Amino acid sequence: YDFSENLARISIYKPYDKPGEEDSVYLSGYINEAGEIVIPIKYDTGPYHFGSFKEGMVPVYKNGKFGYMDKLGKVTIPYLYQTAGDFNDGLAVVSKNNKYGVIDQKGKIVVPFKYNWLDDYSEGLAMYGTQTQWSEGEEAAKYGFVNKKGDIVIKAKWDNAIRFSEGLAAVKSVNGDTEKWGVIDKSGKVIVSPKYDLAFIEAKGDGDID
């Protein structure tokens, strides 16, 4: 795995022997840039999670719940959460009981668990959705953005969106069978009206639209 904050994840595959449990688990530890193991290979980083440190913390997984571990290998935020995102700007998006909220690096709840879906923060804003990832047979979700206090700053009116980069976000509008992308700024103002088949914002540079 790639290095992140001077540490790289290493893993071993461990099959379960007990019937009724998951088939296997990848246990992870971390090495430094000298190749020395600095965190023992004993932590589960959970399904579908890459397990890279961000702002000195990484999600870890145990008995179906996520917590967070620091670079010393200490679990500093207990295993409480259904899902757990990376820390950005000192905040991480987590979920409990199918609702999303936000915690700080001490585990303090900054935004209550009230949103159906939240993405990780980028440039001080997090995308929210009107439906949960566990919803079935409901109308299509709409997407907007909230600030670090959890206040809605861009209402959920878009059919899809991409995280903010360079102060801009690509958004999608669907009208019947027609799907088009445009670009908005952090106030929600439409900078490029939705008329393109694809839009993305480069990390360093202008938005590219095809």
C-alpha positions as CSV (number, residue, x, y, z in Angstrom):
1,Y,0.0,0.0,0.0
2,D,1.1,3.6,-0.5
3,F,2.6,5.7,2.3
4,S,0.4,8.3,3.9
5,E,1.7,10.5,6.6
6,N,5.0,8.5,6.7
7,L,3.2,5.2,7.3
8,A,2.1,2.4,5.0
9,R,-0.5,-0.3,5.7
10,I,0.6,-3.9,5.6
11,S,-1.9,-6.8,5.8
12,I,-2.2,-10.5,6.3
13,Y,-5.1,-12.7,5.2
14,K,-6.7,-14.7,8.1
15,P,-9.5,-17.2,7.4
16,Y,-12.1,-17.7,10.1
17,D,-12.5,-21.2,11.5
18,K,-15.7,-20.7,13.4
19,P,-18.9,-21.6,11.4
20,G,-21.4,-18.7,10.9
21,E,-18.7,-16.0,10.8
22,E,-17.4,-14.1,7.9
23,D,-15.1,-16.2,5.6
24,S,-11.9,-14.1,6.3
25,V,-10.4,-10.9,7.5
26,Y,-7.4,-8.8,6.5
27,L,-5.5,-7.9,9.6
28,S,-3.4,-4.7,9.2
29,G,-0.4,-3.1,10.8
30,Y,1.8,-0.2,9.7
31,I,5.5,0.2,8.7
32,N,7.5,3.4,8.6
33,E,9.6,4.5,5.6
34,A,12.5,2.4,6.9
35,G,10.4,-0.7,6.6
36,E,10.1,-1.2,10.4
37,I,6.8,-2.4,11.8
38,V,5.7,0.4,14.1
39,I,2.1,-0.8,14.6
40,P,1.6,-4.6,15.0
41,I,-0.4,-6.5,12.4
42,K,-3.5,-7.1,14.4
43,Y,-6.0,-4.5,13.5
44,D,-9.0,-4.8,11.2
45,T,-9.6,-1.7,9.1
46,G,-13.0,-2.9,8.1
47,P,-14.7,-3.8,4.8
48,Y,-14.1,-1.5,1.8
49,H,-11.7,0.8,3.7
50,F,-8.2,1.5,2.5
51,G,-6.9,2.1,6.0
52,S,-4.6,5.1,5.4
53,F,-3.8,7.6,8.1
54,K,-5.3,11.1,7.7
55,E,-4.5,13.8,10.1
56,G,-2.9,11.2,12.4
57,M,-5.9,9.0,12.7
58,V,-7.2,5.9,10.9
59,P,-10.6,4.0,11.2
60,V,-10.4,0.5,12.7
61,Y,-13.0,-2.1,12.9
62,K,-14.1,-4.6,15.5
63,N,-17.3,-6.7,16.0
64,G,-19.2,-4.8,13.3
65,K,-18.3,-1.3,14.6
66,F,-15.7,1.4,13.7
67,G,-13.5,3.4,16.0
68,Y,-10.2,5.4,15.4
69,M,-6.6,4.6,16.1
70,D,-3.7,7.0,16.4
71,K,-0.1,6.6,15.1
72,L,1.0,5.0,18.3
73,G,-1.5,2.1,17.7
74,K,-3.8,3.3,20.5
75,V,-7.6,3.2,19.9
76,T,-8.4,6.8,21.0
77,I,-12.1,6.8,19.8
78,P,-14.0,3.7,20.8
79,Y,-15.7,1.2,18.4
80,L,-19.1,2.9,18.3
81,Y,-19.9,3.6,14.6
82,Q,-21.7,1.9,11.8
83,T,-19.4,3.7,9.2
84,A,-16.4,5.9,9.6
85,G,-14.8,8.4,7.2
86,D,-11.3,9.9,7.1
87,F,-10.5,13.0,9.1
88,N,-10.4,16.3,7.2
89,D,-9.9,19.7,8.8
90,G,-10.1,17.9,12.2
91,L,-13.5,16.4,11.5
92,A,-14.7,12.9,10.5
93,V,-18.1,11.8,9.2
94,V,-19.5,8.8,11.0
95,S,-22.9,7.0,11.3
96,K,-25.0,5.3,13.9
97,N,-28.4,3.7,13.5
98,N,-28.5,4.6,9.8
99,K,-28.0,8.4,10.5
100,Y,-24.9,10.4,9.8
101,G,-23.1,13.0,12.0
102,V,-19.7,14.5,12.6
103,I,-17.1,14.0,15.3
104,D,-13.8,15.8,16.1
105,Q,-10.5,14.0,16.9
106,K,-11.5,13.6,20.6
107,G,-14.7,11.8,19.6
108,K,-16.9,14.8,20.5
109,I,-20.0,15.1,18.5
110,V,-19.9,18.2,16.4
111,V,-22.9,17.6,14.2
112,P,-25.7,15.5,15.6
113,F,-26.7,12.2,13.9
114,K,-29.5,13.7,11.8
115,Y,-28.5,13.3,8.2
116,N,-29.5,10.4,5.9
117,W,-26.1,10.5,4.3
118,L,-22.9,12.6,4.5
119,D,-19.7,12.5,2.5
120,D,-16.3,13.4,3.9
121,Y,-15.5,17.1,4.2
122,S,-13.5,18.8,1.5
123,E,-12.6,22.5,1.7
124,G,-14.9,23.0,4.7
125,L,-18.0,21.5,3.1
126,A,-19.5,18.0,3.1
127,M,-22.1,16.7,0.6
128,Y,-25.3,15.5,2.1
129,G,-28.1,13.3,0.6
130,T,-31.8,13.0,1.2
131,Q,-31.7,9.2,1.2
132,T,-29.7,6.7,3.2
133,Q,-27.4,4.1,1.6
134,W,-29.8,1.6,3.2
135,S,-32.9,3.0,1.5
136,E,-34.8,0.7,-0.9
137,G,-37.6,1.4,-3.3
138,E,-37.7,5.1,-2.5
139,E,-37.4,8.1,-4.8
140,A,-34.0,9.2,-6.0
141,A,-31.8,11.1,-3.6
142,K,-31.0,14.8,-4.0
143,Y,-27.7,16.3,-2.9
144,G,-26.5,19.5,-1.3
145,F,-23.7,20.7,1.1
146,V,-23.4,21.4,4.8
147,N,-20.7,23.4,6.6
148,K,-18.6,22.4,9.6
149,K,-21.4,23.2,12.0
150,G,-23.8,21.0,10.1
151,D,-25.8,23.9,8.7
152,I,-27.1,23.5,5.2
153,V,-25.4,26.0,3.0
154,I,-26.4,24.5,-0.4
155,K,-29.9,22.9,-0.4
156,A,-30.3,19.4,-1.8
157,K,-31.5,20.0,-5.3
158,W,-28.9,18.2,-7.4
159,D,-29.1,14.6,-8.6
160,N,-25.4,14.0,-8.0
161,A,-22.4,16.0,-7.0
162,I,-18.6,15.7,-6.5
163,R,-16.6,17.1,-3.6
164,F,-15.4,20.7,-3.7
165,S,-12.0,21.3,-5.1
166,E,-10.4,24.7,-5.8
167,G,-13.7,26.3,-4.5
168,L,-15.8,24.6,-7.1
169,A,-18.0,21.4,-7.3
170,A,-19.4,19.5,-10.2
171,V,-23.1,18.8,-10.0
172,K,-25.5,16.8,-12.1
173,S,-29.1,17.6,-13.1
174,V,-31.4,14.9,-14.4
175,N,-34.5,15.7,-16.5
176,G,-36.2,12.6,-17.7
177,D,-33.7,10.6,-19.6
178,T,-31.3,13.5,-19.9
179,E,-28.4,13.8,-17.5
180,K,-26.1,16.9,-17.6
181,W,-23.3,18.2,-15.5
182,G,-22.4,21.8,-14.5
183,V,-20.3,23.6,-11.8
184,I,-21.3,25.6,-8.7
185,D,-19.3,27.6,-6.2
186,K,-19.4,27.4,-2.4
187,S,-22.4,29.8,-2.2
188,G,-24.4,27.4,-4.5
189,K,-24.2,29.9,-7.4
190,V,-24.2,28.1,-10.8
191,I,-20.9,28.9,-12.5
192,V,-21.4,26.6,-15.4
193,S,-25.0,25.6,-16.2
194,P,-25.6,21.8,-16.5
195,K,-25.2,21.1,-20.2
196,Y,-22.2,18.7,-20.3
197,D,-22.0,14.9,-20.3
198,L,-19.2,15.0,-17.7
199,A,-17.6,17.5,-15.4
200,F,-14.8,17.3,-12.8
201,I,-12.6,19.7,-11.0
202,E,-8.8,19.2,-11.0
203,A,-7.0,19.6,-7.7
204,K,-4.7,22.2,-9.2
205,G,-6.2,24.1,-12.0
206,D,-9.5,24.8,-13.7
207,G,-12.5,22.7,-14.0
208,D,-12.4,20.3,-17.0
209,I,-15.7,19.7,-18.8
210,D,-16.4,17.2,-21.6
